[in-house]
């Protein structure tokens, strides 16, 4: 997915519409960063972006829909230099993967109020979030696959398992308030074990 791709609006947008939509996403991000999930309302997002409230609903069906797009932007920002990170930390799939997982955890911990808001939105039972959430999860899986690099048996199952590990890590940080070092150690160990299990299964 390219940096300027968007995950929720199926129609083609004009340059002005893209700019307006990006302003809405950034306004929601700032509100979530400052006050968490409860601070993000469609009214306040509209005011901060300098548009009418009806304009927000032209692009996003609900608050959770909007925050899922914030989550997508957040994920792209954290992982946009995954190749450089992989080169810096080592040559093995486990080294590259665990470096990316730990990086996500530590950035999430630095922006805990924002992280909590987007986790709440992404795990919402709002059916309007389903499509954008699916594309977001696929994007994260693609980033994990890029970090692994080398071919891995049962790759799709490995990516799904790692996605659940990552989601569990973010919930541990936000809802359970576990220490960041503990969660970082958990994702490193989980990443190594998942990869080792896939490789061992291929040998047997």
C-alpha positions as CSV (number, residue, x, y, z in Angstrom):
1,X,0.0,0.0,0.0
2,X,1.4,3.4,-1.0
3,X,1.9,6.2,1.6
4,X,-0.9,8.2,0.1
5,X,-3.4,5.3,-0.1
6,X,-6.5,5.6,1.9
7,X,-8.5,2.7,3.2
8,X,-12.1,3.8,3.6
9,X,-13.5,5.8,0.8
10,X,-14.2,3.8,-2.4
11,X,-14.7,6.7,-4.8
12,X,-11.9,8.7,-6.3
13,X,-11.3,12.0,-4.5
14,X,-10.2,15.3,-5.8
15,X,-7.0,16.9,-4.4
16,X,-9.2,19.2,-2.3
17,X,-11.2,16.3,-1.0
18,X,-8.1,14.3,-0.1
19,X,-6.7,17.3,1.7
20,X,-10.0,17.8,3.6
21,X,-10.1,14.1,4.6
22,X,-6.5,14.1,5.7
23,X,-7.3,17.2,7.8
24,X,-10.1,15.4,9.5
25,X,-7.9,12.4,10.3
26,X,-5.2,14.6,11.7
27,X,-7.8,16.5,13.8
28,X,-9.1,13.2,15.2
29,X,-5.5,12.0,15.9
30,X,-4.7,15.2,17.9
31,X,-7.9,15.0,19.9
32,X,-7.2,11.3,20.7
33,X,-3.6,12.1,21.6
34,X,-4.7,14.9,24.0
35,X,-7.8,13.3,25.6
36,X,-8.2,9.7,24.5
37,X,-11.2,8.0,23.0
38,X,-13.8,10.1,24.8
39,X,-12.3,13.3,23.5
40,X,-13.0,12.4,19.9
41,X,-16.5,13.5,18.8
42,X,-17.6,14.2,15.3
43,X,-18.5,17.7,16.4
44,X,-15.1,18.5,17.8
45,X,-13.3,16.9,14.9
46,X,-15.3,19.1,12.5
47,X,-14.5,22.2,14.6
48,X,-10.8,21.5,14.8
49,X,-10.6,20.8,11.0
50,X,-12.6,23.9,10.2
51,X,-15.5,22.2,8.4
52,X,-19.2,21.5,9.0
53,X,-20.2,18.4,10.9
54,X,-22.0,17.1,7.9
55,X,-18.7,17.1,6.0
56,X,-17.2,14.6,8.5
57,X,-20.0,12.2,7.8
58,X,-19.4,12.4,4.0
59,X,-16.1,10.7,4.6
60,X,-16.6,8.6,7.8
61,X,-19.7,6.7,8.9
62,X,-18.9,6.9,12.6
63,X,-16.3,7.9,15.2
64,X,-14.9,4.4,15.2
65,X,-14.6,4.5,11.4
66,X,-12.7,7.7,11.6
67,X,-10.4,6.4,14.4
68,X,-9.7,3.3,12.4
69,X,-8.3,5.5,9.7
70,X,-6.2,7.2,12.4
71,X,-4.9,3.8,13.3
72,X,-4.0,3.1,9.7
73,X,-2.1,6.4,9.5
74,X,-0.4,5.5,12.8
75,X,0.6,2.1,11.5
76,X,2.1,3.4,8.3
77,X,4.1,6.0,10.2
78,X,5.6,3.5,12.6
79,X,6.5,1.0,9.8
80,X,7.3,3.2,6.9
81,X,11.0,2.5,7.2
82,X,10.8,-1.2,8.1
83,X,13.4,-2.1,5.6
84,X,16.0,0.3,7.2
85,X,15.1,-1.1,10.6
86,X,15.6,-4.7,9.4
87,X,19.0,-3.9,7.9
88,X,20.1,-2.2,11.1
89,X,19.2,-5.0,13.5
90,X,20.4,-8.1,11.8
91,X,20.1,-10.6,9.0
92,X,17.8,-13.3,10.4
93,X,14.0,-13.3,10.1
94,X,13.6,-13.5,13.9
95,X,15.9,-10.5,14.4
96,X,14.0,-8.4,11.9
97,X,10.6,-9.4,13.1
98,X,11.2,-9.0,16.8
99,X,12.8,-5.5,16.1
100,X,9.6,-4.4,14.4
101,X,7.3,-5.8,17.0
102,X,9.3,-4.2,19.8
103,X,9.4,-0.9,18.0
104,X,5.6,-0.8,17.6
105,X,5.2,-1.6,21.3
106,X,7.6,1.2,22.4
107,X,6.0,3.8,20.1
108,X,2.6,2.8,21.3
109,X,3.7,3.2,24.9
110,X,5.0,6.7,24.2
111,X,1.6,7.7,22.9
112,X,-0.5,5.7,25.2
113,X,-3.6,7.9,25.2
114,X,-3.7,7.8,21.4
115,X,-3.0,4.0,21.4
116,X,-5.8,3.4,23.8
117,X,-8.3,5.3,21.6
118,X,-7.4,3.5,18.4
119,X,-7.4,0.1,20.0
120,X,-10.9,0.8,21.3
121,X,-12.0,1.9,17.9
122,X,-10.4,-1.0,16.0
123,X,-11.9,-3.6,18.4
124,X,-15.4,-2.0,18.2
125,X,-18.4,-4.0,17.2
126,X,-19.5,-1.2,14.9
127,X,-20.2,-3.0,11.6
128,X,-19.3,0.1,9.7
129,X,-15.7,-0.4,10.7
130,X,-15.4,-3.9,9.2
131,X,-14.1,-3.1,5.8
132,X,-11.5,-0.5,6.9
133,X,-10.4,-2.8,9.8
134,X,-9.9,-5.7,7.4
135,X,-7.7,-3.6,5.2
136,X,-5.8,-2.2,8.2
137,X,-5.1,-5.8,9.4
138,X,-3.9,-6.8,6.0
139,X,-1.6,-3.9,5.9
140,X,-0.1,-4.8,9.3
141,X,0.3,-8.4,8.1
142,X,2.1,-7.2,5.0
143,X,4.5,-5.1,7.2
144,X,5.2,-8.2,9.4
145,X,5.9,-10.3,6.2
146,X,8.3,-7.6,5.0
147,X,10.2,-7.7,8.2
148,X,10.4,-11.5,8.1
149,X,11.7,-11.3,4.6
150,X,12.7,-14.9,4.0
151,X,10.1,-17.5,2.9
152,X,8.5,-19.2,5.9
153,X,6.3,-22.3,5.8
154,X,2.6,-21.6,6.5
155,X,3.3,-17.9,6.0
156,X,-0.3,-16.8,6.2
157,X,-0.9,-18.6,9.5
158,X,2.3,-17.1,10.9
159,X,1.2,-13.6,9.9
160,X,-2.2,-14.1,11.5
161,X,-0.7,-15.4,14.7
162,X,1.7,-12.5,14.9
163,X,-1.2,-10.1,14.3
164,X,-3.0,-11.5,17.3
165,X,0.2,-11.2,19.3
166,X,0.5,-7.6,18.4
167,X,-3.1,-6.8,19.2
168,X,-2.7,-8.6,22.6
169,X,0.4,-6.5,23.2
170,X,-1.5,-3.2,22.6
171,X,-4.4,-4.3,24.8
172,X,-1.9,-5.2,27.5
173,X,-0.4,-1.7,27.3
174,X,-3.7,0.2,27.3
175,X,-6.4,-1.8,29.1
176,X,-4.2,-3.8,31.4
177,X,-1.5,-1.1,31.9
178,X,1.3,-3.6,31.8
179,X,4.9,-2.1,31.9
180,X,6.3,-1.5,28.5
181,X,9.5,-3.6,29.1
182,X,7.3,-6.6,30.0
183,X,5.2,-6.2,26.9
184,X,8.3,-5.7,24.7
185,X,9.8,-8.9,26.1
186,X,6.6,-10.7,25.5
187,X,6.4,-9.8,21.8
188,X,10.1,-10.6,21.2
189,X,9.6,-14.0,22.8
190,X,6.3,-14.6,20.9
191,X,7.8,-13.6,17.6
192,X,10.7,-16.0,18.0
193,X,8.5,-18.9,19.1
194,X,6.0,-18.5,16.3
195,X,8.7,-18.5,13.7
196,X,10.6,-21.3,15.3
197,X,7.3,-23.4,15.4
198,X,6.7,-22.8,11.7
199,X,10.2,-23.8,10.8
200,X,10.2,-26.8,13.0
201,X,6.9,-27.9,11.5
202,X,8.4,-27.8,8.0
203,X,11.2,-30.2,9.1
204,X,9.0,-32.8,10.7
